[in-house]
Amino acid sequence: MAKVGVLFYILLLFLTSGGNLMTSNANGLRTWCVARPSSDQATLLANINYACSQVDCRIMQKGCPCSTPDTLINRASIAMNLYFQSRGRNHWNCDFRGSGLMVITDPSYGNCIYA
């Protein structure tokens, strides 16, 4: 009987959170999406191409705040997070076929502010 109560509580929590337990909690926990460090270069490039076909990635252009460091993992993380943020911060919007990683530590650096 206790298992039923726990399952009911989890279901109730899920429904009252708008169906998304991964993006925030009662404390207003923020989440970001970055590239998984173990991702290969082809996957990172595919993620950049896909994300930037869906959202504005101008922040990564030369001379813009997130143009350096000009590494594939950095560029992929920025593009993936832009996509993730624009789609409502749902955990499935950070999957990128298993190459995305949701984090609770703000990955912003210098003048490059992650949304």
Phi and psi restraints in degrees (range 20) as a CNS / XPLOR table:
assign (resid 1 and name C) (resid 2 and name N)
       (resid 2 and name CA) (resid 2 and name C) 1.0 -64.2 20.0 2
assign (resid 2 and name N) (resid 2 and name CA)
       (resid 2 and name C) (resid 3 and name N) 1.0 -34.1 20.0 2
assign (resid 2 and name C) (resid 3 and name N)
       (resid 3 and name CA) (resid 3 and name C) 1.0 -62.9 20.0 2
assign (resid 3 and name N) (resid 3 and name CA)
       (resid 3 and name C) (resid 4 and name N) 1.0 -38.4 20.0 2
assign (resid 3 and name C) (resid 4 and name N)
       (resid 4 and name CA) (resid 4 and name C) 1.0 -64.1 20.0 2
assign (resid 4 and name N) (resid 4 and name CA)
       (resid 4 and name C) (resid 5 and name N) 1.0 -41.7 20.0 2
assign (resid 4 and name C) (resid 5 and name N)
       (resid 5 and name CA) (resid 5 and name C) 1.0 -62.7 20.0 2
assign (resid 5 and name N) (resid 5 and name CA)
       (resid 5 and name C) (resid 6 and name N) 1.0 -42.3 20.0 2
assign (resid 5 and name C) (resid 6 and name N)
       (resid 6 and name CA) (resid 6 and name C) 1.0 -65.8 20.0 2
assign (resid 6 and name N) (resid 6 and name CA)
       (resid 6 and name C) (resid 7 and name N) 1.0 -44.8 20.0 2
assign (resid 6 and name C) (resid 7 and name N)
       (resid 7 and name CA) (resid 7 and name C) 1.0 -62.5 20.0 2
assign (resid 7 and name N) (resid 7 and name CA)
       (resid 7 and name C) (resid 8 and name N) 1.0 -39.8 20.0 2
assign (resid 7 and name C) (resid 8 and name N)
       (resid 8 and name CA) (resid 8 and name C) 1.0 -63.1 20.0 2
assign (resid 8 and name N) (resid 8 and name CA)
       (resid 8 and name C) (resid 9 and name N) 1.0 -43.7 20.0 2
assign (resid 8 and name C) (resid 9 and name N)
       (resid 9 and name CA) (resid 9 and name C) 1.0 -61.1 20.0 2
assign (resid 9 and name N) (resid 9 and name CA)
       (resid 9 and name C) (resid 10 and name N) 1.0 -44.0 20.0 2
assign (resid 9 and name C) (resid 10 and name N)
       (resid 10 and name CA) (resid 10 and name C) 1.0 -64.1 20.0 2
assign (resid 10 and name N) (resid 10 and name CA)
       (resid 10 and name C) (resid 11 and name N) 1.0 -42.8 20.0 2
assign (resid 10 and name C) (resid 11 and name N)
       (resid 11 and name CA) (resid 11 and name C) 1.0 -62.5 20.0 2
assign (resid 11 and name N) (resid 11 and name CA)
       (resid 11 and name C) (resid 12 and name N) 1.0 -43.8 20.0 2
assign (resid 11 and name C) (resid 12 and name N)
       (resid 12 and name CA) (resid 12 and name C) 1.0 -62.6 20.0 2
assign (resid 12 and name N) (resid 12 and name CA)
       (resid 12 and name C) (resid 13 and name N) 1.0 -43.6 20.0 2
assign (resid 12 and name C) (resid 13 and name N)
       (resid 13 and name CA) (resid 13 and name C) 1.0 -61.7 20.0 2
assign (resid 13 and name N) (resid 13 and name CA)
       (resid 13 and name C) (resid 14 and name N) 1.0 -42.5 20.0 2
assign (resid 13 and name C) (resid 14 and name N)
       (resid 14 and name CA) (resid 14 and name C) 1.0 -61.7 20.0 2
assign (resid 14 and name N) (resid 14 and name CA)
       (resid 14 and name C) (resid 15 and name N) 1.0 -46.6 20.0 2
assign (resid 14 and name C) (resid 15 and name N)
       (resid 15 and name CA) (resid 15 and name C) 1.0 -67.6 20.0 2
assign (resid 15 and name N) (resid 15 and name CA)
       (resid 15 and name C) (resid 16 and name N) 1.0 -38.4 20.0 2
assign (resid 15 and name C) (resid 16 and name N)
       (resid 16 and name CA) (resid 16 and name C) 1.0 -76.5 20.0 2
assign (resid 16 and name N) (resid 16 and name CA)
       (resid 16 and name C) (resid 17 and name N) 1.0 -14.4 20.0 2
assign (resid 16 and name C) (resid 17 and name N)
       (resid 17 and name CA) (resid 17 and name C) 1.0 -90.1 20.0 2
assign (resid 17 and name N) (resid 17 and name CA)
       (resid 17 and name C) (resid 18 and name N) 1.0 7.6 20.0 2
assign (resid 17 and name C) (resid 18 and name N)
       (resid 18 and name CA) (resid 18 and name C) 1.0 79.1 20.0 2
assign (resid 18 and name N) (resid 18 and name CA)
       (resid 18 and name C) (resid 19 and name N) 1.0 17.5 20.0 2
assign (resid 18 and name C) (resid 19 and name N)
       (resid 19 and name CA) (resid 19 and name C) 1.0 82.5 20.0 2
assign (resid 19 and name N) (resid 19 and name CA)
       (resid 19 and name C) (resid 20 and name N) 1.0 11.5 20.0 2
assign (resid 19 and name C) (resid 20 and name N)
       (resid 20 and name CA) (resid 20 and name C) 1.0 -138.4 20.0 2
assign (resid 20 and name N) (resid 20 and name CA)
       (resid 20 and name C) (resid 21 and name N) 1.0 101.7 20.0 2
assign (resid 20 and name C) (resid 21 and name N)
       (resid 21 and name CA) (resid 21 and name C) 1.0 -87.1 20.0 2
assign (resid 21 and name N) (resid 21 and name CA)
       (resid 21 and name C) (resid 22 and name N) 1.0 -9.1 20.0 2
assign (resid 21 and name C) (resid 22 and name N)
       (resid 22 and name CA) (resid 22 and name C) 1.0 -88.0 20.0 2
assign (resid 22 and name N) (resid 22 and name CA)
       (resid 22 and name C) (resid 23 and name N) 1.0 -17.8 20.0 2
assign (resid 22 and name C) (resid 23 and name N)
       (resid 23 and name CA) (resid 23 and name C) 1.0 -96.4 20.0 2
assign (resid 23 and name N) (resid 23 and name CA)
       (resid 23 and name C) (resid 24 and name N) 1.0 -25.2 20.0 2
assign (resid 23 and name C) (resid 24 and name N)
       (resid 24 and name CA) (resid 24 and name C) 1.0 -159.8 20.0 2
assign (resid 24 and name N) (resid 24 and name CA)
       (resid 24 and name C) (resid 25 and name N) 1.0 166.1 20.0 2
assign (resid 24 and name C) (resid 25 and name N)
       (resid 25 and name CA) (resid 25 and name C) 1.0 -133.8 20.0 2
assign (resid 25 and name N) (resid 25 and name CA)
       (resid 25 and name C) (resid 26 and name N) 1.0 -170.5 20.0 2
assign (resid 25 and name C) (resid 26 and name N)
       (resid 26 and name CA) (resid 26 and name C) 1.0 -61.7 20.0 2
assign (resid 26 and name N) (resid 26 and name CA)
       (resid 26 and name C) (resid 27 and name N) 1.0 -23.1 20.0 2
assign (resid 26 and name C) (resid 27 and name N)
       (resid 27 and name CA) (resid 27 and name C) 1.0 -88.3 20.0 2
assign (resid 27 and name N) (resid 27 and name CA)
       (resid 27 and name C) (resid 28 and name N) 1.0 3.9 20.0 2
assign (resid 27 and name C) (resid 28 and name N)
       (resid 28 and name CA) (resid 28 and name C) 1.0 73.5 20.0 2
assign (resid 28 and name N) (resid 28 and name CA)
       (resid 28 and name C) (resid 29 and name N) 1.0 31.4 20.0 2
assign (resid 28 and name C) (resid 29 and name N)
       (resid 29 and name CA) (resid 29 and name C) 1.0 -58.0 20.0 2
assign (resid 29 and name N) (resid 29 and name CA)
       (resid 29 and name C) (resid 30 and name N) 1.0 125.5 20.0 2
assign (resid 29 and name C) (resid 30 and name N)
       (resid 30 and name CA) (resid 30 and name C) 1.0 -89.3 20.0 2
assign (resid 30 and name N) (resid 30 and name CA)
       (resid 30 and name C) (resid 31 and name N) 1.0 151.9 20.0 2
assign (resid 30 and name C) (resid 31 and name N)
       (resid 31 and name CA) (resid 31 and name C) 1.0 -132.3 20.0 2
assign (resid 31 and name N) (resid 31 and name CA)
       (resid 31 and name C) (resid 32 and name N) 1.0 151.0 20.0 2
assign (resid 31 and name C) (resid 32 and name N)
       (resid 32 and name CA) (resid 32 and name C) 1.0 -132.1 20.0 2
assign (resid 32 and name N) (resid 32 and name CA)
       (resid 32 and name C) (resid 33 and name N) 1.0 162.7 20.0 2
assign (resid 32 and name C) (resid 33 and name N)
       (resid 33 and name CA) (resid 33 and name C) 1.0 -118.4 20.0 2
assign (resid 33 and name N) (resid 33 and name CA)
       (resid 33 and name C) (resid 34 and name N) 1.0 127.6 20.0 2
assign (resid 33 and name C) (resid 34 and name N)
       (resid 34 and name CA) (resid 34 and name C) 1.0 -130.6 20.0 2
assign (resid 34 and name N) (resid 34 and name CA)
       (resid 34 and name C) (resid 35 and name N) 1.0 165.3 20.0 2
assign (resid 34 and name C) (resid 35 and name N)
       (resid 35 and name CA) (resid 35 and name C) 1.0 -74.1 20.0 2
assign (resid 35 and name N) (resid 35 and name CA)
       (resid 35 and name C) (resid 36 and name N) 1.0 136.4 20.0 2
assign (resid 35 and name C) (resid 36 and name N)
       (resid 36 and name CA) (resid 36 and name C) 1.0 -66.0 20.0 2
assign (resid 36 and name N) (resid 36 and name CA)
       (resid 36 and name C) (resid 37 and name N) 1.0 128.2 20.0 2
assign (resid 36 and name C) (resid 37 and name N)
       (resid 37 and name CA) (resid 37 and name C) 1.0 -56.7 20.0 2
assign (resid 37 and name N) (resid 37 and name CA)
       (resid 37 and name C) (resid 38 and name N) 1.0 -25.5 20.0 2
assign (resid 37 and name C) (resid 38 and name N)
       (resid 38 and name CA) (resid 38 and name C) 1.0 -84.2 20.0 2
assign (resid 38 and name N) (resid 38 and name CA)
       (resid 38 and name C) (resid 39 and name N) 1.0 1.3 20.0 2
assign (resid 38 and name C) (resid 39 and name N)
       (resid 39 and name CA) (resid 39 and name C) 1.0 -68.5 20.0 2
assign (resid 39 and name N) (resid 39 and name CA)
       (resid 39 and name C) (resid 40 and name N) 1.0 141.7 20.0 2
assign (resid 39 and name C) (resid 40 and name N)
       (resid 40 and name CA) (resid 40 and name C) 1.0 -81.4 20.0 2
assign (resid 40 and name N) (resid 40 and name CA)
       (resid 40 and name C) (resid 41 and name N) 1.0 165.7 20.0 2
assign (resid 40 and name C) (resid 41 and name N)
       (resid 41 and name CA) (resid 41 and name C) 1.0 -62.6 20.0 2
assign (resid 41 and name N) (resid 41 and name CA)
       (resid 41 and name C) (resid 42 and name N) 1.0 -38.5 20.0 2
assign (resid 41 and name C) (resid 42 and name N)
       (resid 42 and name CA) (resid 42 and name C) 1.0 -63.8 20.0 2
assign (resid 42 and name N) (resid 42 and name CA)
       (resid 42 and name C) (resid 43 and name N) 1.0 -40.1 20.0 2
assign (resid 42 and name C) (resid 43 and name N)
       (resid 43 and name CA) (resid 43 and name C) 1.0 -66.3 20.0 2
assign (resid 43 and name N) (resid 43 and name CA)
       (resid 43 and name C) (resid 44 and name N) 1.0 -43.9 20.0 2
assign (resid 43 and name C) (resid 44 and name N)
       (resid 44 and name CA) (resid 44 and name C) 1.0 -61.4 20.0 2
assign (resid 44 and name N) (resid 44 and name CA)
       (resid 44 and name C) (resid 45 and name N) 1.0 -43.4 20.0 2
assign (resid 44 and name C) (resid 45 and name N)
       (resid 45 and name CA) (resid 45 and name C) 1.0 -64.3 20.0 2
assign (resid 45 and name N) (resid 45 and name CA)
       (resid 45 and name C) (resid 46 and name N) 1.0 -41.3 20.0 2
assign (resid 45 and name C) (resid 46 and name N)
       (resid 46 and name CA) (resid 46 and name C) 1.0 -62.9 20.0 2
assign (resid 46 and name N) (resid 46 and name CA)
       (resid 46 and name C) (resid 47 and name N) 1.0 -38.8 20.0 2
assign (resid 46 and name C) (resid 47 and name N)
       (resid 47 and name CA) (resid 47 and name C) 1.0 -64.9 20.0 2
assign (resid 47 and name N) (resid 47 and name CA)
       (resid 47 and name C) (resid 48 and name N) 1.0 -42.1 20.0 2
assign (resid 47 and name C) (resid 48 and name N)
       (resid 48 and name CA) (resid 48 and name C) 1.0 -61.3 20.0 2
assign (resid 48 and name N) (resid 48 and name CA)
       (resid 48 and name C) (resid 49 and name N) 1.0 -48.8 20.0 2
assign (resid 48 and name C) (resid 49 and name N)
       (resid 49 and name CA) (resid 49 and name C) 1.0 -61.0 20.0 2
assign (resid 49 and name N) (resid 49 and name CA)
       (resid 49 and name C) (resid 50 and name N) 1.0 -43.7 20.0 2
assign (resid 49 and name C) (resid 50 and name N)
       (resid 50 and name CA) (resid 50 and name C) 1.0 -67.1 20.0 2
assign (resid 50 and name N) (resid 50 and name CA)
       (resid 50 and name C) (resid 51 and name N) 1.0 -52.6 20.0 2
assign (resid 50 and name C) (resid 51 and name N)
       (resid 51 and name CA) (resid 51 and name C) 1.0 -59.2 20.0 2
assign (resid 51 and name N) (resid 51 and name CA)
       (resid 51 and name C) (resid 52 and name N) 1.0 -44.4 20.0 2
assign (resid 51 and name C) (resid 52 and name N)
       (resid 52 and name CA) (resid 52 and name C) 1.0 -74.3 20.0 2
assign (resid 52 and name N) (resid 52 and name CA)
       (resid 52 and name C) (resid 53 and name N) 1.0 -13.1 20.0 2
assign (resid 52 and name C) (resid 53 and name N)
       (resid 53 and name CA) (resid 53 and name C) 1.0 -81.3 20.0 2
assign (resid 53 and name N) (resid 53 and name CA)
       (resid 53 and name C) (resid 54 and name N) 1.0 -13.6 20.0 2
assign (resid 53 and name C) (resid 54 and name N)
       (resid 54 and name CA) (resid 54 and name C) 1.0 -107.4 20.0 2
assign (resid 54 and name N) (resid 54 and name CA)
       (resid 54 and name C) (resid 55 and name N) 1.0 -26.5 20.0 2
assign (resid 54 and name C) (resid 55 and name N)
       (resid 55 and name CA) (resid 55 and name C) 1.0 -134.8 20.0 2
assign (resid 55 and name N) (resid 55 and name CA)
       (resid 55 and name C) (resid 56 and name N) 1.0 166.1 20.0 2
assign (resid 55 and name C) (resid 56 and name N)
       (resid 56 and name CA) (resid 56 and name C) 1.0 -79.3 20.0 2
assign (resid 56 and name N) (resid 56 and name CA)
       (resid 56 and name C) (resid 57 and name N) 1.0 113.9 20.0 2
assign (resid 56 and name C) (resid 57 and name N)
       (resid 57 and name CA) (resid 57 and name C) 1.0 -105.3 20.0 2
assign (resid 57 and name N) (resid 57 and name CA)
       (resid 57 and name C) (resid 58 and name N) 1.0 21.5 20.0 2
assign (resid 57 and name C) (resid 58 and name N)
       (resid 58 and name CA) (resid 58 and name C) 1.0 -59.7 20.0 2
assign (resid 58 and name N) (resid 58 and name CA)
       (resid 58 and name C) (resid 59 and name N) 1.0 -22.2 20.0 2
assign (resid 58 and name C) (resid 59 and name N)
       (resid 59 and name CA) (resid 59 and name C) 1.0 -61.9 20.0 2
assign (resid 59 and name N) (resid 59 and name CA)
       (resid 59 and name C) (resid 60 and name N) 1.0 -15.8 20.0 2
assign (resid 59 and name C) (resid 60 and name N)
       (resid 60 and name CA) (resid 60 and name C) 1.0 -95.9 20.0 2
assign (resid 60 and name N) (resid 60 and name CA)
       (resid 60 and name C) (resid 61 and name N) 1.0 -5.2 20.0 2
assign (resid 60 and name C) (resid 61 and name N)
       (resid 61 and name CA) (resid 61 and name C) 1.0 -66.6 20.0 2
assign (resid 61 and name N) (resid 61 and name CA)
       (resid 61 and name C) (resid 62 and name N) 1.0 154.9 20.0 2
assign (resid 61 and name C) (resid 62 and name N)
       (resid 62 and name CA) (resid 62 and name C) 1.0 -52.6 20.0 2
assign (resid 62 and name N) (resid 62 and name CA)
       (resid 62 and name C) (resid 63 and name N) 1.0 131.4 20.0 2
assign (resid 62 and name C) (resid 63 and name N)
       (resid 63 and name CA) (resid 63 and name C) 1.0 90.0 20.0 2
assign (resid 63 and name N) (resid 63 and name CA)
       (resid 63 and name C) (resid 64 and name N) 1.0 -10.6 20.0 2
assign (resid 63 and name C) (resid 64 and name N)
       (resid 64 and name CA) (resid 64 and name C) 1.0 -89.6 20.0 2
assign (resid 64 and name N) (resid 64 and name CA)
       (resid 64 and name C) (resid 65 and name N) 1.0 164.3 20.0 2
assign (resid 64 and name C) (resid 65 and name N)
       (resid 65 and name CA) (resid 65 and name C) 1.0 -55.7 20.0 2
assign (resid 65 and name N) (resid 65 and name CA)
       (resid 65 and name C) (resid 66 and name N) 1.0 -30.9 20.0 2
assign (resid 65 and name C) (resid 66 and name N)
       (resid 66 and name CA) (resid 66 and name C) 1.0 -108.4 20.0 2
assign (resid 66 and name N) (resid 66 and name CA)
       (resid 66 and name C) (resid 67 and name N) 1.0 25.2 20.0 2
assign (resid 66 and name C) (resid 67 and name N)
       (resid 67 and name CA) (resid 67 and name C) 1.0 -80.9 20.0 2
assign (resid 67 and name N) (resid 67 and name CA)
       (resid 67 and name C) (resid 68 and name N) 1.0 -16.9 20.0 2
assign (resid 67 and name C) (resid 68 and name N)
       (resid 68 and name CA) (resid 68 and name C) 1.0 -128.3 20.0 2
assign (resid 68 and name N) (resid 68 and name CA)
       (resid 68 and name C) (resid 69 and name N) 1.0 149.1 20.0 2
assign (resid 68 and name C) (resid 69 and name N)
       (resid 69 and name CA) (resid 69 and name C) 1.0 -71.6 20.0 2
assign (resid 69 and name N) (resid 69 and name CA)
       (resid 69 and name C) (resid 70 and name N) 1.0 145.2 20.0 2
assign (resid 69 and name C) (resid 70 and name N)
       (resid 70 and name CA) (resid 70 and name C) 1.0 -87.7 20.0 2
assign (resid 70 and name N) (resid 70 and name CA)
       (resid 70 and name C) (resid 71 and name N) 1.0 66.7 20.0 2
assign (resid 70 and name C) (resid 71 and name N)
       (resid 71 and name CA) (resid 71 and name C) 1.0 -113.0 20.0 2
assign (resid 71 and name N) (resid 71 and name CA)
       (resid 71 and name C) (resid 72 and name N) 1.0 154.7 20.0 2
assign (resid 71 and name C) (resid 72 and name N)
       (resid 72 and name CA) (resid 72 and name C) 1.0 -62.9 20.0 2
assign (resid 72 and name N) (resid 72 and name CA)
       (resid 72 and name C) (resid 73 and name N) 1.0 -42.2 20.0 2
assign (resid 72 and name C) (resid 73 and name N)
       (resid 73 and name CA) (resid 73 and name C) 1.0 -68.3 20.0 2
assign (resid 73 and name N) (resid 73 and name CA)
       (resid 73 and name C) (resid 74 and name N) 1.0 -36.2 20.0 2
assign (resid 73 and name C) (resid 74 and name N)
       (resid 74 and name CA) (resid 74 and name C) 1.0 -67.1 20.0 2
assign (resid 74 and name N) (resid 74 and name CA)
       (resid 74 and name C) (resid 75 and name N) 1.0 -47.0 20.0 2
assign (resid 74 and name C) (resid 75 and name N)
       (resid 75 and name CA) (resid 75 and name C) 1.0 -64.0 20.0 2
assign (resid 75 and name N) (resid 75 and name CA)
       (resid 75 and name C) (resid 76 and name N) 1.0 -40.5 20.0 2
assign (resid 75 and name C) (resid 76 and name N)
       (resid 76 and name CA) (resid 76 and name C) 1.0 -64.0 20.0 2
assign (resid 76 and name N) (resid 76 and name CA)
       (resid 76 and name C) (resid 77 and name N) 1.0 -42.7 20.0 2
assign (resid 76 and name C) (resid 77 and name N)
       (resid 77 and name CA) (resid 77 and name C) 1.0 -61.2 20.0 2
assign (resid 77 and name N) (resid 77 and name CA)
       (resid 77 and name C) (resid 78 and name N) 1.0 -43.0 20.0 2
assign (resid 77 and name C) (resid 78 and name N)
       (resid 78 and name CA) (resid 78 and name C) 1.0 -64.5 20.0 2
assign (resid 78 and name N) (resid 78 and name CA)
       (resid 78 and name C) (resid 79 and name N) 1.0 -48.1 20.0 2
assign (resid 78 and name C) (resid 79 and name N)
       (resid 79 and name CA) (resid 79 and name C) 1.0 -63.1 20.0 2
assign (resid 79 and name N) (resid 79 and name CA)
       (resid 79 and name C) (resid 80 and name N) 1.0 -44.2 20.0 2
assign (resid 79 and name C) (resid 80 and name N)
       (resid 80 and name CA) (resid 80 and name C) 1.0 -64.0 20.0 2
assign (resid 80 and name N) (resid 80 and name CA)
       (resid 80 and name C) (resid 81 and name N) 1.0 -39.6 20.0 2
assign (resid 80 and name C) (resid 81 and name N)
       (resid 81 and name CA) (resid 81 and name C) 1.0 -68.7 20.0 2
assign (resid 81 and name N) (resid 81 and name CA)
       (resid 81 and name C) (resid 82 and name N) 1.0 -39.4 20.0 2
assign (resid 81 and name C) (resid 82 and name N)
       (resid 82 and name CA) (resid 82 and name C) 1.0 -58.0 20.0 2
assign (resid 82 and name N) (resid 82 and name CA)
       (resid 82 and name C) (resid 83 and name N) 1.0 -44.0 20.0 2
assign (resid 82 and name C) (resid 83 and name N)
       (resid 83 and name CA) (resid 83 and name C) 1.0 -63.8 20.0 2
assign (resid 83 and name N) (resid 83 and name CA)
       (resid 83 and name C) (resid 84 and name N) 1.0 -49.5 20.0 2
assign (resid 83 and name C) (resid 84 and name N)
       (resid 84 and name CA) (resid 84 and name C) 1.0 -56.3 20.0 2
assign (resid 84 and name N) (resid 84 and name CA)
       (resid 84 and name C) (resid 85 and name N) 1.0 -47.8 20.0 2
assign (resid 84 and name C) (resid 85 and name N)
       (resid 85 and name CA) (resid 85 and name C) 1.0 -65.5 20.0 2
assign (resid 85 and name N) (resid 85 and name CA)
       (resid 85 and name C) (resid 86 and name N) 1.0 -39.3 20.0 2
assign (resid 85 and name C) (resid 86 and name N)
       (resid 86 and name CA) (resid 86 and name C) 1.0 -71.7 20.0 2
assign (resid 86 and name N) (resid 86 and name CA)
       (resid 86 and name C) (resid 87 and name N) 1.0 -19.3 20.0 2
assign (resid 86 and name C) (resid 87 and name N)
       (resid 87 and name CA) (resid 87 and name C) 1.0 -101.0 20.0 2
assign (resid 87 and name N) (resid 87 and name CA)
       (resid 87 and name C) (resid 88 and name N) 1.0 12.7 20.0 2
assign (resid 87 and name C) (resid 88 and name N)
       (resid 88 and name CA) (resid 88 and name C) 1.0 95.6 20.0 2
assign (resid 88 and name N) (resid 88 and name CA)
       (resid 88 and name C) (resid 89 and name N) 1.0 12.4 20.0 2
assign (resid 88 and name C) (resid 89 and name N)
       (resid 89 and name CA) (resid 89 and name C) 1.0 57.2 20.0 2
assign (resid 89 and name N) (resid 89 and name CA)
       (resid 89 and name C) (resid 90 and name N) 1.0 39.0 20.0 2
assign (resid 89 and name C) (resid 90 and name N)
       (resid 90 and name CA) (resid 90 and name C) 1.0 -84.5 20.0 2
assign (resid 90 and name N) (resid 90 and name CA)
       (resid 90 and name C) (resid 91 and name N) 1.0 142.1 20.0 2
assign (resid 90 and name C) (resid 91 and name N)
       (resid 91 and name CA) (resid 91 and name C) 1.0 -57.7 20.0 2
assign (resid 91 and name N) (resid 91 and name CA)
       (resid 91 and name C) (resid 92 and name N) 1.0 -31.3 20.0 2
assign (resid 91 and name C) (resid 92 and name N)
       (resid 92 and name CA) (resid 92 and name C) 1.0 -71.9 20.0 2
assign (resid 92 and name N) (resid 92 and name CA)
       (resid 92 and name C) (resid 93 and name N) 1.0 -17.4 20.0 2
assign (resid 92 and name C) (resid 93 and name N)
       (resid 93 and name CA) (resid 93 and name C) 1.0 -84.3 20.0 2
assign (resid 93 and name N) (resid 93 and name CA)
       (resid 93 and name C) (resid 94 and name N) 1.0 2.8 20.0 2
assign (resid 93 and name C) (resid 94 and name N)
       (resid 94 and name CA) (resid 94 and name C) 1.0 -118.9 20.0 2
assign (resid 94 and name N) (resid 94 and name CA)
       (resid 94 and name C) (resid 95 and name N) 1.0 10.1 20.0 2
assign (resid 94 and name C) (resid 95 and name N)
       (resid 95 and name CA) (resid 95 and name C) 1.0 -72.5 20.0 2
assign (resid 95 and name N) (resid 95 and name CA)
       (resid 95 and name C) (resid 96 and name N) 1.0 -51.3 20.0 2
assign (resid 95 and name C) (resid 96 and name N)
       (resid 96 and name CA) (resid 96 and name C) 1.0 44.5 20.0 2
assign (resid 96 and name N) (resid 96 and name CA)
       (resid 96 and name C) (resid 97 and name N) 1.0 51.5 20.0 2
assign (resid 96 and name C) (resid 97 and name N)
       (resid 97 and name CA) (resid 97 and name C) 1.0 54.1 20.0 2
assign (resid 97 and name N) (resid 97 and name CA)
       (resid 97 and name C) (resid 98 and name N) 1.0 40.5 20.0 2
assign (resid 97 and name C) (resid 98 and name N)
       (resid 98 and name CA) (resid 98 and name C) 1.0 85.3 20.0 2
assign (resid 98 and name N) (resid 98 and name CA)
       (resid 98 and name C) (resid 99 and name N) 1.0 2.3 20.0 2
assign (resid 98 and name C) (resid 99 and name N)
       (resid 99 and name CA) (resid 99 and name C) 1.0 -99.1 20.0 2
assign (resid 99 and name N) (resid 99 and name CA)
       (resid 99 and name C) (resid 100 and name N) 1.0 1.7 20.0 2
assign (resid 99 and name C) (resid 100 and name N)
       (resid 100 and name CA) (resid 100 and name C) 1.0 -100.0 20.0 2
assign (resid 100 and name N) (resid 100 and name CA)
       (resid 100 and name C) (resid 101 and name N) 1.0 152.6 20.0 2
assign (resid 100 and name C) (resid 101 and name N)
       (resid 101 and name CA) (resid 101 and name C) 1.0 -136.7 20.0 2
assign (resid 101 and name N) (resid 101 and name CA)
       (resid 101 and name C) (resid 102 and name N) 1.0 120.2 20.0 2
assign (resid 101 and name C) (resid 102 and name N)
       (resid 102 and name CA) (resid 102 and name C) 1.0 -81.3 20.0 2
assign (resid 102 and name N) (resid 102 and name CA)
       (resid 102 and name C) (resid 103 and name N) 1.0 134.8 20.0 2
assign (resid 102 and name C) (resid 103 and name N)
       (resid 103 and name CA) (resid 103 and name C) 1.0 -128.9 20.0 2
assign (resid 103 and name N) (resid 103 and name CA)
       (resid 103 and name C) (resid 104 and name N) 1.0 156.3 20.0 2
assign (resid 103 and name C) (resid 104 and name N)
       (resid 104 and name CA) (resid 104 and name C) 1.0 -109.4 20.0 2
assign (resid 104 and name N) (resid 104 and name CA)
       (resid 104 and name C) (resid 105 and name N) 1.0 -0.8 20.0 2
assign (resid 104 and name C) (resid 105 and name N)
       (resid 105 and name CA) (resid 105 and name C) 1.0 -99.8 20.0 2
assign (resid 105 and name N) (resid 105 and name CA)
       (resid 105 and name C) (resid 106 and name N) 1.0 125.4 20.0 2
assign (resid 105 and name C) (resid 106 and name N)
       (resid 106 and name CA) (resid 106 and name C) 1.0 -59.2 20.0 2
assign (resid 106 and name N) (resid 106 and name CA)
       (resid 106 and name C) (resid 107 and name N) 1.0 118.3 20.0 2
assign (resid 106 and name C) (resid 107 and name N)
       (resid 107 and name CA) (resid 107 and name C) 1.0 -82.9 20.0 2
assign (resid 107 and name N) (resid 107 and name CA)
       (resid 107 and name C) (resid 108 and name N) 1.0 5.2 20.0 2
assign (resid 107 and name C) (resid 108 and name N)
       (resid 108 and name CA) (resid 108 and name C) 1.0 -58.2 20.0 2
assign (resid 108 and name N) (resid 108 and name CA)
       (resid 108 and name C) (resid 109 and name N) 1.0 150.8 20.0 2
assign (resid 108 and name C) (resid 109 and name N)
       (resid 109 and name CA) (resid 109 and name C) 1.0 -150.1 20.0 2
assign (resid 109 and name N) (resid 109 and name CA)
       (resid 109 and name C) (resid 110 and name N) 1.0 145.3 20.0 2
assign (resid 109 and name C) (resid 110 and name N)
       (resid 110 and name CA) (resid 110 and name C) 1.0 49.2 20.0 2
assign (resid 110 and name N) (resid 110 and name CA)
       (resid 110 and name C) (resid 111 and name N) 1.0 -126.4 20.0 2
assign (resid 110 and name C) (resid 111 and name N)
       (resid 111 and name CA) (resid 111 and name C) 1.0 -90.6 20.0 2
assign (resid 111 and name N) (resid 111 and name CA)
       (resid 111 and name C) (resid 112 and name N) 1.0 -0.3 20.0 2
assign (resid 111 and name C) (resid 112 and name N)
       (resid 112 and name CA) (resid 112 and name C) 1.0 -88.6 20.0 2
assign (resid 112 and name N) (resid 112 and name CA)
       (resid 112 and name C) (resid 113 and name N) 1.0 101.9 20.0 2
assign (resid 112 and name C) (resid 113 and name N)
       (resid 113 and name CA) (resid 113 and name C) 1.0 -101.2 20.0 2
assign (resid 113 and name N) (resid 113 and name CA)
       (resid 113 and name C) (resid 114 and name N) 1.0 118.3 20.0 2
assign (resid 113 and name C) (resid 114 and name N)
       (resid 114 and name CA) (resid 114 and name C) 1.0 -74.4 20.0 2
assign (resid 114 and name N) (resid 114 and name CA)
       (resid 114 and name C) (resid 115 and name N) 1.0 131.2 20.0 2
